[in-house]
Amino acid sequence: MKSKIPAVLTRSTMCIRALSILALFVLLLSATLVISSHQPTFAQTEIPPQNPALNLNTVSITFTFAQINPNENNQVVRAFVPTGSTSADCLATLNDTNIFPLPNALFCGDRTPSAFGGTPGVTVSIFLPQPATPTFAVRVTLYQRGAKKYGAPVLCNTDGC
């Protein structure tokens, strides 16, 4: 006796089954790749934590509208951070911000501005693509070789900054 199911339905069913099997295979392969790529790396734990070369004295500092220089169209952060160090070796990286578009450039430099009693430290400059709003905030990781401390950032729009 011949089947009463039309040939079109049988082909459709076979296509759906084939696609389902293929989708299942792709899913299993993807899961295998994801799981195997997340293997723990043990080499990182072999470095002793007391290694002085790894002890960078860094700080995370949040700059706000209080450090925006009004003399530069409210588009530049000029912040002096007293550190007690005169080293020219400094590093600053962006962490987090509440502004968009993101800052154009960031740099730091050793300074000893006379306006702050000749205390040595670092001036951080951040250039923004548009004027900052009063709610502006950007967090920066800051490092200066030989820093004894990291004081509160202050607007630095005087000579020596």
ZIGI-V388112 format. One record per residue. N is the residue number from 1. PSI is psi in whole degrees, -180 to 180 (NA if undefined). BURIAL is I if it has 16 or more other C-alpha atoms within 10 Angstrom, else O. Layout:
n=N psi=PSI burial=BURIAL
n=N psi=PSI burial=BURIAL
//
This chain:
n=1 psi=136 burial=O
n=2 psi=147 burial=O
n=3 psi=145 burial=O
n=4 psi=3 burial=O
n=5 psi=127 burial=O
n=6 psi=151 burial=O
n=7 psi=-31 burial=O
n=8 psi=-43 burial=O
n=9 psi=-39 burial=O
n=10 psi=-43 burial=O
n=11 psi=-40 burial=O
n=12 psi=-44 burial=O
n=13 psi=-42 burial=O
n=14 psi=-40 burial=O
n=15 psi=-43 burial=O
n=16 psi=-42 burial=O
n=17 psi=-44 burial=O
n=18 psi=-43 burial=O
n=19 psi=-38 burial=O
n=20 psi=-43 burial=O
n=21 psi=-42 burial=O
n=22 psi=-43 burial=O
n=23 psi=-41 burial=O
n=24 psi=-42 burial=O
n=25 psi=-46 burial=O
n=26 psi=-41 burial=O
n=27 psi=-46 burial=O
n=28 psi=-41 burial=O
n=29 psi=-43 burial=O
n=30 psi=-44 burial=O
n=31 psi=-41 burial=O
n=32 psi=-43 burial=O
n=33 psi=-41 burial=O
n=34 psi=-46 burial=O
n=35 psi=-42 burial=O
n=36 psi=-23 burial=O
n=37 psi=-9 burial=O
n=38 psi=36 burial=O
n=39 psi=141 burial=O
n=40 psi=146 burial=O
n=41 psi=119 burial=O
n=42 psi=-14 burial=O
n=43 psi=-30 burial=O
n=44 psi=-27 burial=O
n=45 psi=-7 burial=O
n=46 psi=-14 burial=O
n=47 psi=125 burial=O
n=48 psi=135 burial=O
n=49 psi=-19 burial=O
n=50 psi=5 burial=O
n=51 psi=115 burial=O
n=52 psi=-26 burial=O
n=53 psi=-22 burial=O
n=54 psi=-6 burial=O
n=55 psi=76 burial=O
n=56 psi=127 burial=O
n=57 psi=84 burial=O
n=58 psi=166 burial=I
n=59 psi=149 burial=O
n=60 psi=118 burial=O
n=61 psi=136 burial=I
n=62 psi=123 burial=I
n=63 psi=141 burial=I
n=64 psi=-172 burial=I
n=65 psi=-22 burial=I
n=66 psi=-22 burial=I
n=67 psi=6 burial=I
n=68 psi=131 burial=I
n=69 psi=113 burial=I
n=70 psi=-23 burial=I
n=71 psi=-9 burial=O
n=72 psi=43 burial=O
n=73 psi=30 burial=O
n=74 psi=32 burial=I
n=75 psi=5 burial=I
n=76 psi=128 burial=I
n=77 psi=127 burial=I
n=78 psi=96 burial=I
n=79 psi=130 burial=I
n=80 psi=131 burial=I
n=81 psi=109 burial=I
n=82 psi=133 burial=I
n=83 psi=-18 burial=I
n=84 psi=6 burial=I
n=85 psi=144 burial=I
n=86 psi=10 burial=I
n=87 psi=140 burial=I
n=88 psi=-8 burial=O
n=89 psi=107 burial=O
n=90 psi=159 burial=I
n=91 psi=134 burial=I
n=92 psi=134 burial=I
n=93 psi=148 burial=O
n=94 psi=138 burial=I
n=95 psi=-72 burial=O
n=96 psi=155 burial=O
n=97 psi=160 burial=I
n=98 psi=17 burial=O
n=99 psi=154 burial=O
n=100 psi=136 burial=O
n=101 psi=161 burial=O
n=102 psi=161 burial=O
n=103 psi=149 burial=I
n=104 psi=-41 burial=O
n=105 psi=158 burial=O
n=106 psi=134 burial=I
n=107 psi=163 burial=O
n=108 psi=158 burial=I
n=109 psi=147 burial=I
n=110 psi=138 burial=I
n=111 psi=155 burial=I
n=112 psi=74 burial=I
n=113 psi=133 burial=I
n=114 psi=-26 burial=O
n=115 psi=-17 burial=O
n=116 psi=34 burial=O
n=117 psi=20 burial=O
n=118 psi=19 burial=O
n=119 psi=127 burial=I
n=120 psi=154 burial=I
n=121 psi=-151 burial=I
n=122 psi=138 burial=I
n=123 psi=129 burial=I
n=124 psi=130 burial=I
n=125 psi=129 burial=I
n=126 psi=124 burial=I
n=127 psi=123 burial=I
n=128 psi=149 burial=I
n=129 psi=-14 burial=O
n=130 psi=163 burial=I
n=131 psi=142 burial=O
n=132 psi=152 burial=I
n=133 psi=165 burial=O
n=134 psi=-18 burial=O
n=135 psi=7 burial=O
n=136 psi=138 burial=I
n=137 psi=137 burial=I
n=138 psi=135 burial=I
n=139 psi=138 burial=I
n=140 psi=140 burial=I
n=141 psi=128 burial=O
n=142 psi=141 burial=I
n=143 psi=137 burial=I
n=144 psi=128 burial=I
n=145 psi=133 burial=I
n=146 psi=8 burial=I
n=147 psi=129 burial=I
n=148 psi=-30 burial=O
n=149 psi=169 burial=I
n=150 psi=110 burial=I
n=151 psi=178 burial=O
n=152 psi=138 burial=O
n=153 psi=140 burial=I
n=154 psi=148 burial=I
n=155 psi=132 burial=I
n=156 psi=90 burial=I
n=157 psi=36 burial=I
n=158 psi=177 burial=O
n=159 psi=144 burial=O
n=160 psi=0 burial=O
n=161 psi=NA burial=I
//
